[in-house]
Amino acid sequence: MKKYQLTLLSLCVAAFAQAKVTLPSFFTDNMVIQQNSRLTLPGKAKAGKQVTVKVSWNNEKYTTQAAADGHFTIEVPTPSAGGPYQITVSDGEKLVLNNVLSGEVWICSGQSNMEMPVAGWGKVMNYEQEVADADYPSIRLLQVKKTVAFSPQENVEMNMNGWQECSSATVPEFSSVAYFYARKLWKELNIPVGVIDCTWGGTPAESWTSHQTLKQVMGFQKKMAEMESAGFRREKLVELYHREMDEWLQQFDAKDPGLKDGTPQWISALQTGNEWKPMELPAYWETRGLNVDGTVWFQKEVEIPADWNGKEITFHLAMIDDDDITYFNGKEIGRTSGCNTVRAYQIPAALAKAGKGVITIRVIDYGGEGGIHGEPRQMYMEANGKKISLAGNWNYHIGVSMTGAPSRPLSPEGTGWPTSCYPTVLYNAKLLQKSEMRKDIVIELSYKGFG
């Protein structure tokens, strides 16, 4: 088997108030170090203090002095596979890492098919038995927490409080590919194996790539220049995003027959004509035979009971993929972004009139599945202590397709998806290193797929 060396480098967590040395968040008990290699321990201590590292596999001591800002780095040679060992780091006060093993260490990174956990979403075949049988103390698991950053970070969080022994308690939410790979490797080599789950479904290569590298890639120079000019500050990037998004949407609004000079045309009365087709909701519209990314208008006529007259009414519209603007009798009552966000819009009592009314929803889908989705019980209107279902037949009209259109600007506003697709944000936040240190990282296992 081809051998790889993985130098475990990271940056330090903020120093505690006391002088006790601190190490990066993945230097914990139960860790695995790469055998027959060199282990780099960066950390932080009191400024100017002498720092000593003692390792039990050879009982040698290695010393250095903390810089003016408290940072230090010490390299130590690692032994052949074996253990358990202790690593003691001291600046006068000891920090001890226990139950350390030496063996093979692999980073397992990729999209949803690498991320899919053993017993979480997706679930592997016979997952209950697999979890019950997962008793491999010589296999150690480390899972990097999902987070994003617009510039290289000096800290990264780990799930499960760092390295853990593989057991029925620790494996269920861990990458199934990483776990089965580690188990196969352990059975073949009979040495300790450490696997690092550094995954995020649905993310593109550019989010895992450094700013300096993307500057040299055609198609990314403009975005990299914009990030530089914004000083890599989120608030500045958000301002830029909203300007870009407004410009991007304007080109579609101009082609949407449901709008005229930006004013909605189909919101005051129930529309008729051959262009309007029926659709049973809730459902992703692809499951109803409508294969389109873009805008689709939905309408439904409702009967407002007499005892609701002058009462505040709430419309519950399940979830809408991706964005919507919702109207009642010609008035906008709400708008929301987010494909999995439950919609609930209120009609002021002054607008609630007994008799027939029309709900109109302009749905914007940027890609993948689209529509008003969820469970039928999540679609209803409610007032005066009563509920009336809104599930069932609605009419729809395609507004404008985004086929062949420029890609949608990526949002830097959130901390989850789709911000995880923004260039460089996972390189900065999940691969643990500032760019000048990345040359020391070897990605051991890449299982690339489509999230």
C-alpha positions as a LaTeX table, in Angstrom:
\begin{tabular}{lrrr}
\hline
Residue & $x$ (\AA) & $y$ (\AA) & $z$ (\AA) \\
\hline
Met1 & 0.00 & 0.00 & 0.00 \\
Lys2 & 1.24 & 3.41 & $-0.94$ \\
Lys3 & 2.28 & 5.32 & 2.15 \\
Tyr4 & 1.43 & 8.90 & 2.90 \\
Gln5 & 2.69 & 11.24 & 5.55 \\
Leu6 & 0.24 & 13.47 & 7.34 \\
Thr7 & 1.74 & 16.19 & 9.46 \\
Leu8 & $-0.88$ & 17.23 & 11.93 \\
Leu9 & $-0.76$ & 21.01 & 11.85 \\
Ser10 & $-3.37$ & 23.44 & 13.08 \\
Leu11 & $-3.61$ & 26.72 & 14.89 \\
Cys12 & $-4.12$ & 27.39 & 18.53 \\
Val13 & $-7.25$ & 28.07 & 20.44 \\
Ala14 & $-7.26$ & 31.27 & 22.46 \\
Ala15 & $-5.09$ & 31.05 & 25.54 \\
Phe16 & $-6.71$ & 30.57 & 28.91 \\
Ala17 & $-6.19$ & 33.21 & 31.57 \\
Gln18 & $-3.68$ & 31.00 & 33.39 \\
Ala19 & $-0.22$ & 30.17 & 32.06 \\
Lys20 & $-1.15$ & 26.59 & 31.18 \\
Val21 & $-0.24$ & 25.72 & 27.63 \\
Thr22 & $-3.03$ & 25.24 & 25.10 \\
Leu23 & $-3.04$ & 23.16 & 21.92 \\
Pro24 & $-5.23$ & 23.08 & 18.82 \\
Ser25 & $-8.69$ & 21.62 & 19.20 \\
Phe26 & $-7.85$ & 18.24 & 17.68 \\
Phe27 & $-4.91$ & 17.53 & 19.97 \\
Thr28 & $-6.91$ & 15.53 & 22.50 \\
Asp29 & $-6.87$ & 12.25 & 24.36 \\
Asn30 & $-7.40$ & 9.21 & 22.11 \\
Met31 & $-5.74$ & 10.79 & 19.06 \\
Val32 & $-3.81$ & 8.88 & 16.42 \\
Ile33 & $-0.51$ & 10.23 & 15.12 \\
Gln34 & 1.03 & 9.26 & 11.78 \\
Gln35 & 3.62 & 6.52 & 12.32 \\
Asn36 & 7.29 & 6.93 & 11.33 \\
Ser37 & 6.81 & 10.61 & 10.64 \\
Arg38 & 7.22 & 13.96 & 12.35 \\
Leu39 & 4.47 & 15.40 & 14.51 \\
Thr40 & 4.24 & 19.18 & 14.71 \\
Leu41 & 2.66 & 20.56 & 17.86 \\
Pro42 & 1.75 & 24.24 & 17.61 \\
Gly43 & 0.37 & 25.83 & 20.73 \\
Lys44 & 0.21 & 28.85 & 22.96 \\
Ala45 & 1.78 & 29.53 & 26.32 \\
Lys46 & 2.73 & 32.52 & 28.39 \\
Ala47 & 4.97 & 34.86 & 26.39 \\
Gly48 & 8.65 & 33.96 & 26.66 \\
Lys49 & 8.07 & 30.80 & 28.67 \\
Gln50 & 10.09 & 27.67 & 27.94 \\
Val51 & 7.87 & 24.93 & 26.62 \\
Thr52 & 8.80 & 21.26 & 26.96 \\
Val53 & 7.26 & 18.29 & 25.19 \\
Lys54 & 7.89 & 14.80 & 26.53 \\
Val55 & 6.70 & 11.75 & 24.59 \\
Ser56 & 6.45 & 8.34 & 26.21 \\
Trp57 & 7.46 & 6.30 & 23.16 \\
Asn58 & 11.10 & 7.34 & 23.58 \\
Asn59 & 10.99 & 9.33 & 26.85 \\
Glu60 & 12.81 & 12.18 & 25.12 \\
Lys61 & 12.20 & 15.85 & 25.88 \\
Tyr62 & 11.94 & 18.57 & 23.25 \\
Thr63 & 12.03 & 22.25 & 24.17 \\
Thr64 & 11.39 & 25.63 & 22.64 \\
Gln65 & 10.50 & 29.12 & 23.81 \\
Ala66 & 7.12 & 30.78 & 23.36 \\
Ala67 & 7.25 & 33.93 & 21.25 \\
Ala68 & 6.16 & 37.37 & 22.39 \\
Asp69 & 2.58 & 36.55 & 21.40 \\
Gly70 & 2.77 & 33.19 & 23.19 \\
His71 & 2.86 & 31.01 & 20.10 \\
Phe72 & 5.27 & 28.12 & 19.82 \\
Thr73 & 5.92 & 25.14 & 17.56 \\
Ile74 & 7.71 & 21.89 & 18.39 \\
Glu75 & 8.40 & 18.96 & 16.09 \\
Val76 & 8.89 & 15.44 & 17.45 \\
Pro77 & 9.59 & 12.16 & 15.62 \\
Thr78 & 6.84 & 9.56 & 15.77 \\
Pro79 & 7.33 & 5.83 & 16.35 \\
Ser80 & 6.21 & 2.79 & 14.41 \\
Ala81 & 2.61 & 1.73 & 14.91 \\
Gly82 & 1.73 & 1.03 & 18.51 \\
Gly83 & 0.68 & 2.52 & 21.80 \\
Pro84 & $-1.01$ & 3.68 & 23.87 \\
Tyr85 & 1.32 & 6.59 & 24.64 \\
Gln86 & 1.34 & 9.87 & 26.52 \\
Ile87 & 2.29 & 13.30 & 25.25 \\
Thr88 & 3.08 & 15.82 & 27.99 \\
Val89 & 3.37 & 19.51 & 27.14 \\
Ser90 & 4.47 & 21.90 & 29.86 \\
Asp91 & 5.34 & 25.53 & 30.33 \\
Gly92 & 5.57 & 24.98 & 34.05 \\
Glu93 & 2.06 & 23.59 & 34.21 \\
Lys94 & 1.45 & 20.27 & 32.49 \\
Leu95 & $-1.03$ & 19.37 & 29.80 \\
Val96 & $-1.18$ & 15.60 & 29.25 \\
Leu97 & $-2.67$ & 13.78 & 26.26 \\
Asn98 & $-3.51$ & 10.20 & 27.17 \\
Asn99 & $-4.29$ & 7.05 & 25.20 \\
Val100 & $-2.44$ & 8.27 & 22.08 \\
Leu101 & $-1.82$ & 5.71 & 19.34 \\
Ser102 & 0.62 & 5.70 & 16.44 \\
Gly103 & $-0.61$ & 4.34 & 13.11 \\
Glu104 & $-2.20$ & 5.44 & 9.85 \\
Val105 & $-4.07$ & 8.76 & 9.75 \\
Trp106 & $-6.41$ & 9.64 & 6.89 \\
Ile107 & $-8.42$ & 12.76 & 6.10 \\
Cys108 & $-11.76$ & 11.80 & 4.58 \\
Ser109 & $-13.25$ & 14.76 & 2.76 \\
Gly110 & $-16.00$ & 15.16 & 0.20 \\
Gln111 & $-19.67$ & 15.78 & $-0.42$ \\
Ser112 & $-22.84$ & 14.01 & 0.64 \\
Asn113 & $-21.78$ & 10.49 & $-0.33$ \\
Met114 & $-18.71$ & 10.88 & 1.89 \\
Glu115 & $-20.65$ & 12.72 & 4.60 \\
Met116 & $-23.52$ & 10.20 & 4.85 \\
Pro117 & $-23.36$ & 8.83 & 8.39 \\
Val118 & $-23.63$ & 5.21 & 9.38 \\
Ala119 & $-27.00$ & 5.56 & 11.11 \\
Gly120 & $-28.03$ & 9.17 & 10.57 \\
Trp121 & $-29.68$ & 10.50 & 7.41 \\
Gly122 & $-29.27$ & 8.01 & 4.58 \\
Lys123 & $-28.38$ & 5.02 & 6.77 \\
Val124 & $-26.24$ & 2.15 & 5.53 \\
Met125 & $-27.55$ & $-1.37$ & 4.99 \\
Asn126 & $-28.05$ & $-3.23$ & 8.28 \\
Tyr127 & $-27.09$ & $-0.05$ & 10.11 \\
Glu128 & $-28.48$ & $-1.24$ & 13.45 \\
Gln129 & $-26.23$ & $-4.30$ & 13.40 \\
Glu130 & $-23.27$ & $-2.25$ & 12.10 \\
Val131 & $-23.63$ & 0.15 & 15.01 \\
Ala132 & $-23.97$ & $-2.68$ & 17.51 \\
Asp133 & $-20.79$ & $-4.32$ & 16.15 \\
Ala134 & $-18.70$ & $-1.12$ & 16.08 \\
Asp135 & $-16.30$ & $-2.04$ & 18.87 \\
Tyr136 & $-12.84$ & $-1.15$ & 17.56 \\
Pro137 & $-10.79$ & 0.72 & 20.18 \\
Ser138 & $-7.76$ & 0.83 & 17.86 \\
Ile139 & $-9.81$ & 2.84 & 15.33 \\
Arg140 & $-10.16$ & 6.48 & 16.33 \\
Leu141 & $-12.65$ & 9.00 & 14.95 \\
Leu142 & $-12.34$ & 12.79 & 14.61 \\
Gln143 & $-15.15$ & 14.86 & 13.11 \\
Val144 & $-14.66$ & 18.48 & 12.08 \\
Lys145 & $-17.64$ & 20.70 & 12.87 \\
Lys146 & $-19.42$ & 22.34 & 9.92 \\
Thr147 & $-18.46$ & 25.99 & 9.80 \\
Val148 & $-17.48$ & 28.63 & 7.24 \\
Ala149 & $-14.97$ & 31.49 & 7.23 \\
Phe150 & $-13.97$ & 34.14 & 4.71 \\
Ser151 & $-10.34$ & 34.27 & 5.79 \\
Pro152 & $-8.03$ & 31.61 & 7.31 \\
Gln153 & $-8.96$ & 30.95 & 10.93 \\
Glu154 & $-6.86$ & 30.36 & 14.00 \\
Asn155 & $-9.28$ & 27.85 & 15.47 \\
Val156 & $-11.66$ & 25.17 & 14.35 \\
Glu157 & $-14.24$ & 23.27 & 16.36 \\
Met158 & $-14.54$ & 19.49 & 16.55 \\
Asn159 & $-17.63$ & 17.43 & 17.25 \\
Met160 & $-17.65$ & 14.84 & 20.06 \\
Asn161 & $-15.02$ & 16.88 & 21.97 \\
Gly162 & $-12.20$ & 15.69 & 19.73 \\
Trp163 & $-10.81$ & 12.21 & 19.06 \\
Gln164 & $-12.92$ & 9.26 & 20.19 \\
Glu165 & $-12.50$ & 5.52 & 20.20 \\
Cys166 & $-14.71$ & 3.79 & 17.65 \\
Ser167 & $-17.73$ & 2.37 & 19.46 \\
Ser168 & $-21.48$ & 1.99 & 19.19 \\
Ala169 & $-21.77$ & 5.38 & 20.89 \\
Thr170 & $-19.44$ & 7.30 & 18.55 \\
Val171 & $-19.99$ & 5.79 & 15.10 \\
Pro172 & $-23.70$ & 6.48 & 14.31 \\
Glu173 & $-23.23$ & 10.08 & 13.09 \\
Phe174 & $-19.79$ & 9.51 & 11.59 \\
Ser175 & $-19.03$ & 9.22 & 7.86 \\
Ser176 & $-19.94$ & 5.69 & 6.79 \\
Val177 & $-17.29$ & 5.64 & 4.02 \\
Ala178 & $-14.61$ & 6.79 & 6.47 \\
Tyr179 & $-15.66$ & 4.23 & 9.06 \\
Phe180 & $-15.78$ & 1.26 & 6.67 \\
Tyr181 & $-12.49$ & 2.31 & 5.10 \\
Ala182 & $-10.84$ & 2.53 & 8.52 \\
Arg183 & $-12.23$ & $-0.84$ & 9.53 \\
Lys184 & $-10.97$ & $-2.51$ & 6.34 \\
Leu185 & $-7.54$ & $-0.91$ & 6.74 \\
Trp186 & $-7.32$ & $-1.98$ & 10.39 \\
Lys187 & $-8.23$ & $-5.56$ & 9.51 \\
Glu188 & $-5.61$ & $-5.68$ & 6.74 \\
Leu189 & $-2.75$ & $-3.96$ & 8.58 \\
Asn190 & $-3.59$ & $-4.78$ & 12.19 \\
Ile191 & $-2.35$ & $-1.36$ & 13.34 \\
Pro192 & $-4.17$ & 1.68 & 14.75 \\
Val193 & $-6.09$ & 3.78 & 12.25 \\
Gly194 & $-7.32$ & 7.35 & 12.67 \\
Val195 & $-9.89$ & 8.87 & 10.31 \\
Ile196 & $-10.85$ & 12.54 & 10.14 \\
Asp197 & $-14.39$ & 13.25 & 8.91 \\
Cys198 & $-14.06$ & 16.61 & 7.16 \\
Thr199 & $-17.15$ & 16.67 & 4.92 \\
Trp200 & $-20.03$ & 18.82 & 3.74 \\
Gly201 & $-22.68$ & 17.65 & 1.29 \\
Gly202 & $-23.46$ & 19.70 & $-1.79$ \\
Thr203 & $-20.27$ & 21.77 & $-1.72$ \\
Pro204 & $-18.17$ & 22.58 & $-4.82$ \\
Ala205 & $-14.40$ & 22.34 & $-5.21$ \\
Glu206 & $-13.92$ & 26.11 & $-5.02$ \\
Ser207 & $-15.19$ & 26.31 & $-1.43$ \\
Trp208 & $-12.38$ & 23.91 & $-0.44$ \\
Thr209 & $-9.74$ & 25.89 & $-2.40$ \\
Ser210 & $-7.53$ & 28.74 & $-1.20$ \\
His211 & $-7.86$ & 32.34 & $-2.26$ \\
Gln212 & $-4.35$ & 32.38 & $-3.69$ \\
Thr213 & $-5.07$ & 29.32 & $-5.83$ \\
Leu214 & $-8.44$ & 30.58 & $-7.10$ \\
Lys215 & $-6.81$ & 33.85 & $-8.16$ \\
Gln216 & $-5.05$ & 31.80 & $-10.83$ \\
Val217 & $-8.19$ & 29.98 & $-12.04$ \\
Met218 & $-10.12$ & 31.38 & $-14.98$ \\
Gly219 & $-13.60$ & 32.48 & $-13.93$ \\
Phe220 & $-12.69$ & 33.21 & $-10.31$ \\
Gln221 & $-10.37$ & 36.22 & $-10.65$ \\
Lys222 & $-13.22$ & 38.73 & $-10.40$ \\
Lys223 & $-14.69$ & 37.18 & $-7.26$ \\
Met224 & $-11.24$ & 36.92 & $-5.64$ \\
Ala225 & $-10.58$ & 40.59 & $-6.40$ \\
Glu226 & $-13.95$ & 41.49 & $-4.85$ \\
Met227 & $-13.11$ & 39.53 & $-1.70$ \\
Glu228 & $-9.76$ & 41.31 & $-1.45$ \\
Ser229 & $-11.35$ & 44.73 & $-1.92$ \\
Ala230 & $-13.86$ & 43.87 & 0.82 \\
Gly231 & $-11.00$ & 42.96 & 3.13 \\
Phe232 & $-12.53$ & 39.47 & 3.42 \\
Arg233 & $-15.14$ & 40.99 & 5.77 \\
Arg234 & $-18.53$ & 39.31 & 5.76 \\
Glu235 & $-20.51$ & 42.55 & 6.09 \\
Lys236 & $-18.88$ & 44.04 & 3.01 \\
Leu237 & $-19.40$ & 40.83 & 1.04 \\
Val238 & $-23.07$ & 40.82 & 2.07 \\
Glu239 & $-23.51$ & 44.37 & 0.73 \\
Leu240 & $-21.93$ & 43.32 & $-2.55$ \\
Tyr241 & $-24.12$ & 40.21 & $-2.72$ \\
His242 & $-27.35$ & 42.17 & $-2.37$ \\
Arg243 & $-26.35$ & 44.51 & $-5.20$ \\
Glu244 & $-25.44$ & 41.56 & $-7.41$ \\
Met245 & $-28.63$ & 39.71 & $-6.49$ \\
Asp246 & $-30.84$ & 42.71 & $-7.28$ \\
Glu247 & $-29.22$ & 43.03 & $-10.71$ \\
Trp248 & $-29.49$ & 39.29 & $-11.32$ \\
Leu249 & $-33.19$ & 39.16 & $-10.43$ \\
Gln250 & $-34.05$ & 42.19 & $-12.52$ \\
Gln251 & $-33.22$ & 40.34 & $-15.73$ \\
Phe252 & $-35.76$ & 37.64 & $-14.86$ \\
Asp253 & $-38.42$ & 40.06 & $-13.64$ \\
Ala254 & $-38.24$ & 41.80 & $-17.02$ \\
Lys255 & $-39.11$ & 38.49 & $-18.77$ \\
Asp256 & $-41.83$ & 37.34 & $-16.35$ \\
Pro257 & $-45.34$ & 37.76 & $-17.84$ \\
Gly258 & $-46.70$ & 37.99 & $-14.30$ \\
Leu259 & $-44.87$ & 41.30 & $-13.84$ \\
Lys260 & $-45.10$ & 44.56 & $-15.72$ \\
Asp261 & $-42.43$ & 47.13 & $-14.91$ \\
Gly262 & $-41.88$ & 45.21 & $-11.70$ \\
Thr263 & $-45.55$ & 45.32 & $-10.67$ \\
Pro264 & $-47.33$ & 41.95 & $-10.17$ \\
Gln265 & $-50.29$ & 41.51 & $-12.53$ \\
Trp266 & $-51.98$ & 38.30 & $-11.32$ \\
Ile267 & $-52.60$ & 38.96 & $-7.65$ \\
Ser268 & $-55.99$ & 40.71 & $-7.42$ \\
Ala269 & $-58.28$ & 38.12 & $-8.97$ \\
Leu270 & $-58.41$ & 34.43 & $-9.87$ \\
Gln271 & $-56.73$ & 33.98 & $-13.24$ \\
Thr272 & $-58.21$ & 31.86 & $-16.02$ \\
Gly273 & $-57.04$ & 30.73 & $-19.41$ \\
Asn274 & $-55.26$ & 27.79 & $-20.97$ \\
Glu275 & $-51.88$ & 28.90 & $-19.60$ \\
Trp276 & $-53.04$ & 28.11 & $-16.05$ \\
Lys277 & $-52.78$ & 24.41 & $-15.17$ \\
Pro278 & $-53.88$ & 22.44 & $-12.08$ \\
Met279 & $-51.43$ & 20.96 & $-9.58$ \\
Glu280 & $-51.99$ & 19.04 & $-6.36$ \\
Leu281 & $-50.09$ & 20.59 & $-3.44$ \\
Pro282 & $-48.01$ & 20.23 & $-1.38$ \\
Ala283 & $-45.39$ & 18.64 & $-3.66$ \\
Tyr284 & $-42.14$ & 19.38 & $-5.40$ \\
Trp285 & $-43.29$ & 20.38 & $-8.86$ \\
Glu286 & $-40.84$ & 17.95 & $-10.48$ \\
Thr287 & $-42.93$ & 15.12 & $-9.00$ \\
Arg288 & $-45.92$ & 16.64 & $-10.82$ \\
Gly289 & $-44.18$ & 16.63 & $-14.19$ \\
Leu290 & $-42.98$ & 20.23 & $-14.19$ \\
Asn291 & $-39.23$ & 20.32 & $-14.84$ \\
Val292 & $-38.18$ & 23.94 & $-14.57$ \\
Asp293 & $-35.84$ & 26.15 & $-12.57$ \\
Gly294 & $-37.18$ & 29.68 & $-12.38$ \\
Thr295 & $-40.40$ & 31.38 & $-11.31$ \\
Val296 & $-43.82$ & 29.73 & $-11.08$ \\
Trp297 & $-47.02$ & 31.47 & $-9.96$ \\
Phe298 & $-49.59$ & 29.55 & $-7.86$ \\
Gln299 & $-53.16$ & 30.58 & $-7.13$ \\
Lys300 & $-56.02$ & 29.26 & $-5.06$ \\
Glu301 & $-59.47$ & 30.64 & $-4.39$ \\
Val302 & $-60.59$ & 30.28 & $-0.77$ \\
Glu303 & $-63.81$ & 30.91 & 1.09 \\
Ile304 & $-63.47$ & 33.08 & 4.19 \\
Pro305 & $-66.18$ & 32.07 & 6.70 \\
Ala306 & $-68.56$ & 34.71 & 7.97 \\
Asp307 & $-67.32$ & 34.34 & 11.54 \\
Trp308 & $-63.78$ & 35.16 & 10.33 \\
Asn309 & $-64.84$ & 38.57 & 9.10 \\
Gly310 & $-62.61$ & 41.17 & 10.73 \\
Lys311 & $-60.47$ & 38.50 & 12.39 \\
Glu312 & $-56.73$ & 38.09 & 11.97 \\
Ile313 & $-56.12$ & 35.11 & 9.65 \\
Thr314 & $-52.91$ & 33.08 & 9.43 \\
Phe315 & $-51.99$ & 31.22 & 6.24 \\
His316 & $-49.74$ & 28.19 & 6.80 \\
Leu317 & $-48.07$ & 27.22 & 3.52 \\
Ala318 & $-45.78$ & 24.32 & 4.49 \\
Met319 & $-42.29$ & 24.95 & 2.97 \\
Ile320 & $-41.36$ & 26.62 & $-0.29$ \\
Asp321 & $-38.26$ & 25.84 & $-2.37$ \\
Asp322 & $-36.47$ & 28.26 & $-2.63$ \\
Asp323 & $-38.04$ & 31.75 & $-2.17$ \\
Asp324 & $-41.55$ & 33.17 & $-2.32$ \\
Ile325 & $-43.63$ & 36.32 & $-2.32$ \\
Thr326 & $-47.20$ & 35.70 & $-1.16$ \\
Tyr327 & $-50.27$ & 37.87 & $-1.76$ \\
Phe328 & $-53.87$ & 37.84 & $-0.61$ \\
Asn329 & $-56.50$ & 39.75 & $-2.58$ \\
Gly330 & $-53.83$ & 41.88 & $-4.22$ \\
Lys331 & $-51.85$ & 42.71 & $-1.07$ \\
Glu332 & $-48.45$ & 41.28 & $-0.22$ \\
Ile333 & $-48.65$ & 39.44 & 3.09 \\
Gly334 & $-45.13$ & 38.05 & 3.30 \\
Arg335 & $-41.95$ & 36.86 & 1.62 \\
Thr336 & $-39.34$ & 34.35 & 2.78 \\
Ser337 & $-36.07$ & 32.82 & 1.58 \\
Gly338 & $-35.01$ & 29.27 & 2.40 \\
Cys339 & $-36.13$ & 25.96 & 0.94 \\
Asn340 & $-36.82$ & 24.29 & 4.30 \\
Thr341 & $-38.32$ & 27.25 & 6.14 \\
Val342 & $-41.93$ & 26.81 & 7.19 \\
Arg343 & $-44.12$ & 29.64 & 5.89 \\
Ala344 & $-46.78$ & 31.29 & 8.06 \\
Tyr345 & $-48.20$ & 34.67 & 6.98 \\
Gln346 & $-50.82$ & 36.74 & 8.75 \\
Ile347 & $-53.58$ & 38.82 & 7.21 \\
Pro348 & $-54.44$ & 41.86 & 9.31 \\
Ala349 & $-57.99$ & 41.90 & 10.63 \\
Ala350 & $-58.78$ & 44.93 & 8.46 \\
Leu351 & $-58.18$ & 42.88 & 5.29 \\
Ala352 & $-60.16$ & 39.84 & 6.42 \\
Lys353 & $-63.51$ & 39.94 & 4.65 \\
Ala354 & $-66.04$ & 37.12 & 4.55 \\
Gly355 & $-66.53$ & 35.55 & 1.13 \\
Lys356 & $-64.21$ & 34.52 & $-1.66$ \\
Gly357 & $-60.55$ & 35.46 & $-1.59$ \\
Val358 & $-57.49$ & 34.67 & $-3.70$ \\
Ile359 & $-54.07$ & 33.54 & $-2.49$ \\
Thr360 & $-51.27$ & 34.09 & $-5.02$ \\
Ile361 & $-47.73$ & 32.84 & $-4.48$ \\
Arg362 & $-44.78$ & 33.64 & $-6.71$ \\
Val363 & $-42.24$ & 30.87 & $-6.14$ \\
Ile364 & $-38.60$ & 31.28 & $-7.20$ \\
Asp365 & $-36.53$ & 28.11 & $-7.56$ \\
Tyr366 & $-32.83$ & 28.58 & $-8.25$ \\
Gly367 & $-31.98$ & 24.96 & $-8.97$ \\
Gly368 & $-32.75$ & 21.39 & $-8.00$ \\
Glu369 & $-36.23$ & 20.67 & $-6.73$ \\
Gly370 & $-38.78$ & 23.45 & $-6.53$ \\
Gly371 & $-42.30$ & 24.10 & $-5.31$ \\
Ile372 & $-44.52$ & 24.19 & $-2.25$ \\
His373 & $-43.60$ & 21.04 & $-0.38$ \\
Gly374 & $-44.20$ & 19.32 & 2.93 \\
Glu375 & $-47.16$ & 17.50 & 4.45 \\
Pro376 & $-50.82$ & 18.26 & 3.62 \\
Arg377 & $-51.45$ & 18.94 & 7.32 \\
Gln378 & $-48.95$ & 21.83 & 7.05 \\
Met379 & $-51.11$ & 23.73 & 4.55 \\
Tyr380 & $-54.11$ & 25.45 & 6.12 \\
Met381 & $-55.58$ & 28.79 & 7.08 \\
Glu382 & $-56.50$ & 29.47 & 10.66 \\
Ala383 & $-58.62$ & 32.02 & 12.52 \\
Asn384 & $-61.15$ & 32.26 & 15.31 \\
Gly385 & $-60.05$ & 28.88 & 16.67 \\
Lys386 & $-60.73$ & 26.98 & 13.42 \\
Lys387 & $-58.60$ & 25.57 & 10.59 \\
Ile388 & $-59.40$ & 25.13 & 6.90 \\
Ser389 & $-57.11$ & 23.02 & 4.73 \\
Leu390 & $-55.26$ & 24.63 & 1.82 \\
Ala391 & $-53.88$ & 21.32 & 0.53 \\
Gly392 & $-55.25$ & 20.03 & $-2.73$ \\
Asn393 & $-55.80$ & 21.62 & $-6.11$ \\
Trp394 & $-54.03$ & 24.88 & $-7.00$ \\
Asn395 & $-53.53$ & 26.51 & $-10.39$ \\
Tyr396 & $-50.09$ & 27.42 & $-11.66$ \\
His397 & $-48.49$ & 29.44 & $-14.45$ \\
Ile398 & $-44.79$ & 29.34 & $-15.37$ \\
Gly399 & $-43.24$ & 32.78 & $-15.10$ \\
Val400 & $-39.73$ & 32.56 & $-16.52$ \\
Ser401 & $-37.19$ & 29.76 & $-16.84$ \\
Met402 & $-33.59$ & 30.21 & $-15.74$ \\
Thr403 & $-32.28$ & 27.76 & $-18.32$ \\
Gly404 & $-29.16$ & 29.21 & $-19.91$ \\
Ala405 & $-29.08$ & 32.14 & $-17.47$ \\
Pro406 & $-25.95$ & 33.26 & $-15.60$ \\
Ser407 & $-25.35$ & 31.49 & $-12.29$ \\
Arg408 & $-27.05$ & 32.97 & $-9.26$ \\
Pro409 & $-24.76$ & 35.04 & $-7.01$ \\
Leu410 & $-23.73$ & 33.10 & $-3.91$ \\
Ser411 & $-24.85$ & 34.40 & $-0.56$ \\
Pro412 & $-22.24$ & 35.00 & 2.18 \\
Glu413 & $-24.92$ & 35.76 & 4.79 \\
Gly414 & $-25.42$ & 32.46 & 6.57 \\
Thr415 & $-23.27$ & 29.89 & 8.30 \\
Gly416 & $-24.73$ & 26.83 & 6.56 \\
Trp417 & $-25.72$ & 25.88 & 3.05 \\
Pro418 & $-25.60$ & 27.62 & 0.51 \\
Thr419 & $-22.92$ & 29.85 & 2.06 \\
Ser420 & $-20.83$ & 26.67 & 2.32 \\
Cys421 & $-20.58$ & 26.86 & $-1.50$ \\
Tyr422 & $-18.94$ & 30.30 & $-1.38$ \\
Pro423 & $-15.33$ & 30.26 & $-2.67$ \\
Thr424 & $-12.61$ & 29.54 & $-0.05$ \\
Val425 & $-14.92$ & 29.33 & 3.00 \\
Leu426 & $-14.29$ & 25.65 & 3.77 \\
Tyr427 & $-10.60$ & 25.87 & 3.01 \\
Asn428 & $-10.42$ & 28.63 & 5.60 \\
Ala429 & $-12.61$ & 26.98 & 8.23 \\
Lys430 & $-12.43$ & 23.19 & 7.96 \\
Leu431 & $-8.98$ & 22.32 & 6.68 \\
Leu432 & $-7.53$ & 23.89 & 9.81 \\
Gln433 & $-4.58$ & 25.86 & 8.46 \\
Lys434 & $-3.55$ & 29.27 & 7.26 \\
Ser435 & $-2.59$ & 29.17 & 3.60 \\
Glu436 & 1.14 & 29.26 & 4.20 \\
Met437 & 0.85 & 26.04 & 6.20 \\
Arg438 & $-1.24$ & 24.09 & 3.68 \\
Lys439 & 1.82 & 22.68 & 1.97 \\
Asp440 & 2.11 & 20.44 & 5.03 \\
Ile441 & $-1.32$ & 18.90 & 4.60 \\
Val442 & $-1.80$ & 15.77 & 2.52 \\
Ile443 & $-5.39$ & 14.88 & 1.79 \\
Glu444 & $-5.32$ & 11.14 & 2.36 \\
Leu445 & $-8.67$ & 9.98 & 1.03 \\
Ser446 & $-10.93$ & 11.83 & $-1.38$ \\
Tyr447 & $-14.33$ & 10.38 & $-2.23$ \\
Lys448 & $-15.76$ & 12.95 & $-4.56$ \\
Gly449 & $-19.40$ & 12.99 & $-5.56$ \\
Phe450 & $-22.43$ & 15.13 & $-6.05$ \\
Gly451 & $-24.19$ & 16.43 & $-2.98$ \\
\hline
\end{tabular}
